[in-house]
């Protein structure tokens, strides 16, 4: 971001569209002067003289220099833009840590645009994406992981993802990471002290204490890293692809999981020729279900394209539902589909349980999770939903209590930290020079510091805040 902290910024802080209330937010050293040009308190008092953190009734007026092009040239000049509630929040008791003014007007797009235009005319500049939150970080109001949790809160699409985002916003991840980092920095201080006094043969930490502390750090880093699979599902949702040869009931299964007739179901093989994607909320977890074309040998160019897209969806999926027709013997096409996902998370769904069973359990013994269902009657669907959610949420602990990593940037930093810590432990075991161990400990602490922003660069900040909307 190129803007200066000496600037006073403004932006619409509410979503685009019509609403009962819309908010224009200003932040920076000159908010009182700028807001004083744009708002007139009904009480007649100056905004700076009014109580901070109090809602005050005001008229919003355009500066004398402002030209409103939308107005009819024959109309008299507009004296008022809207009536509004205005609140002044004196820093550091504000979201950004700076002086902030919020103008809460009616929520029309034109009204909010004109109020922003008036603020710019009075001396503000339009905020860049994420600039309010970036200022909160730079002013020490939040750490970098909390700043990213603001975006996760805004984008949450399920109760579970909102809960995780709120825990991170309140510092749960930061506290966990900083506890590991603090222990390592304390250890590093002892190691470096020993280097400084090497000629005096003074030891500040024993080899066993060094090994134990590094091992404990590795265990905690690994636990956080393992939670990423669940965290990614909670943050972004999971892609679940429904695979199988034609006419095993894939589209019927999709309709049952959606509880609506979304996909066309016929007895004709090859009815589904394209990828159909729909979303459901499964007990707080957002799942994107992908119904696919049946996999078989064909010369039909349209069906071939559908099969190509099916294989692409299979590669991108977090989990596969492999559907078999339980009323027919396994075919080579069935086995080919199962073999294609053997190394990936999967559930074998034996469909048509309402008909006479033919598929034997022994034939599926190499697959750990088998769910018999009937897409025609709905039998077995409750168990399938339970198993589906359980598979996607496995390995991360209790989402309600555990600290869960949801961000790719955090996961990459944890992986670098684990690599450096393991190198330190290996160097210790090989009797390497203490200076090398100190370098590895420093690298571990720096990687962890990138998560909270204790160690950061302009490149990291640009990447983090570029995803934000303008008013946040």
C-alpha positions, 0 to 999 in steps of 0.5 A, spaced: 500 500 500 502 506 498 498 511 502 501 514 508 499 514 515 499 521 515 493 521 511 486 521 513 482 516 509 475 515 508 470 509 505 463 506 505 464 501 510 457 497 508 456 492 502 454 495 495 446 495 494 440 498 498 439 498 505 436 501 511 443 504 514 449 505 510 456 507 514 462 512 511 468 511 515 473 516 516 480 515 520 486 519 521 489 525 524 484 530 520 478 527 521 475 532 526 476 538 521 474 534 515 467 531 518 466 538 521 466 540 514 461 535 512 456 534 518 452 539 522 450 537 529 443 538 530 445 540 537 449 546 534 455 544 537 462 542 534 463 535 533 470 535 537 466 538 543 461 533 543 462 526 547 466 521 544 463 514 542 456 517 542 451 517 537 449 524 535 444 526 530 446 531 524 445 533 517 450 531 512 452 537 507 456 538 501 462 542 501 461 549 498 466 547 492 463 540 491 459 540 484 453 534 484 453 532 477 447 528 478 442 534 479 438 538 474 441 544 472 435 548 473 434 546 480 437 550 486 443 548 489 443 542 494 443 544 501 443 537 505 445 530 502 442 526 508 440 526 515 445 521 519 447 519 526 455 521 527 459 518 532 466 520 533 471 515 536 478 518 539 484 514 538 486 509 541 479 507 543 477 505 535 478 500 531 484 503 527 487 506 533 487 513 530 481 518 531 475 515 527 468 518 525 463 514 522 457 517 518 451 512 519 446 515 513 440 511 509 443 506 505 442 508 498 448 507 493 448 514 491 447 517 498 453 514 500 457 515 494 456 523 495 458 523 502 464 519 500 465 525 495 464 530 500 469 527 505 474 527 499 472 534 497 474 536 504 481 533 504 480 526 505 482 520 500 479 514 498 482 508 502 485 502 499 483 495 500 484 493 507 487 500 509 483 500 515 485 494 518 492 495 516 492 501 520 489 497 526 495 492 525 500 498 524 498 501 530 498 495 535 491 494 535 491 487 532 496 482 530 497 480 523 493 473 524 487 477 528 487 482 522 486 476 517 481 473 522 477 480 520 477 477 513 475 470 515 469 473 519 466 477 514 467 471 509 464 466 514 459 462 510 457 457 516 457 457 524 463 453 524 467 457 520 465 463 524 466 460 530 474 459 528 474 466 525 472 469 532 477 465 536 482 467 532 480 474 532 480 474 539 488 472 539 487 464 540 492 462 535 497 468 536 497 466 544 499 459 541 504 461 536 507 466 541 508 461 547 512 456 542 516 462 540 517 465 547 520 458 549 524 458 543 527 465 544 528 464 551 532 458 549 536 461 544 538 467 549 541 461 553 545 458 547 547 465 545 550 467 552 554 460 552 557 462 545 559 469 548 562 465 554 565 459 551 572 461 553 570 461 560 567 454 559 560 456 562 554 453 560 547 456 561 543 450 558 544 443 558 544 439 552 538 435 555 534 441 556 536 444 549 533 437 546 527 437 551 525 444 549 526 443 541 522 437 541 516 440 545 516 446 540 516 441 534 510 437 537 506 443 538 508 446 531 506 439 528 499 439 532 497 446 529 500 444 522 495 438 522 489 442 524 490 445 517 486 440 513 480 441 518 481 449 518 481 449 510 475 446 510 472 450 515 474 457 512 473 455 504 468 449 504 470 442 502 469 439 495 466 433 494 466 429 488 461 424 486 464 418 482 462 412 478 460 409 472 453 411 468 447 409 472 449 407 479 445 413 482 450 419 482 445 424 480 440 421 485 445 421 491 446 428 489 439 430 489 438 426 496 444 430 499 441 436 497 434 434 499 431 437 492 431 435 485 437 438 482 440 433 477 436 430 471 435 422 473 433 417 467 435 410 466 439 412 460 446 412 461 450 418 459 444 423 461 449 427 466 454 430 461 457 436 465 459 437 472 454 439 476 456 443 483 451 445 488 453 447 496 450 444 502 451 446 510 452 440 513 452 441 521 456 447 520 461 445 515 460 448 507 460 442 502 461 443 495 458 437 492 460 435 485 456 431 480 460 428 474 459 424 468 459 417 468 466 414 467 466 409 461 469 408 454 465 412 449 466 415 442 461 421 443 465 427 443 460 431 448 460 425 453 468 425 452 468 432 454 464 430 460 469 425 462 475 429 462 471 434 466 470 429 471 477 427 472 479 434 473 474 435 478 476 428 481 483 431 482 481 438 485 476 434 490 478 434 498 474 427 498 471 422 493 464 419 494 465 413 489 458 410 488 457 403 486 450 399 484 449 394 489 444 390 485 449 388 480 456 385 480 462 389 480 465 391 473 472 393 471 469 400 470 467 400 478 474 397 479 478 403 475 474 408 479 476 405 486 483 404 484 483 412 481 482 414 488 485 409 492 490 414 495 485 419 496 480 420 502 474 417 499 467 413 501 465 407 498 457 408 497 454 402 495 447 404 492 440 401 491 440 398 497 432 397 496 434 392 491 437 385 492 444 385 494 449 382 489 456 386 491 459 382 497 463 386 502 469 382 501 470 385 494 471 392 498 475 389 504 481 394 501 477 400 503 476 402 510 469 406 509 463 403 506 456 406 506 450 402 504 445 407 502 438 407 497 438 413 493 431 411 492 428 411 499 433 415 503 435 409 507 443 410 509 443 417 508 443 420 515 449 415 516 453 417 510 452 425 512 455 423 518 461 419 515 462 425 510 462 430 515 467 426 520 472 424 514 472 432 512 473 434 519 478 428 522 485 430 524 484 437 527 481 435 534 474 439 537 473 445 532 469 448 538 475 448 543 482 447 539 486 452 536 485 451 528 490 453 522 485 456 517 490 460 512 495 457 507 500 463 509 500 460 516 501 453 514 507 455 510 510 458 516 509 453 520 512 448 515 518 452 515 518 453 523 518 445 523 523 444 518 528 449 522 526 446 529 528 439 526 534 441 523 536 444 530 534 437 533 538 433 528 544 438 529 544 437 536 544 430 536 550 430 531 554 434 536 554 440 531 557 447 533 552 451 537 552 456 532 549 452 527 544 450 532 542 457 534 541 459 527 536 454 526 533 456 533 533 463 530 530 461 523 524 457 527 522 463 531 522 468 525 518 463 521 513 463 527 513 471 528 511 471 521 504 468 523 503 474 528 507 479 524 512 480 529 517 478 523 514 481 517 515 485 510 512 489 506 511 484 501 507 480 506 503 486 508 501 487 501 499 480 500 495 479 506 491 486 505 490 486 498 484 481 499 480 485 503 474 490 501 475 497 500 471 499 507 475 494 511 
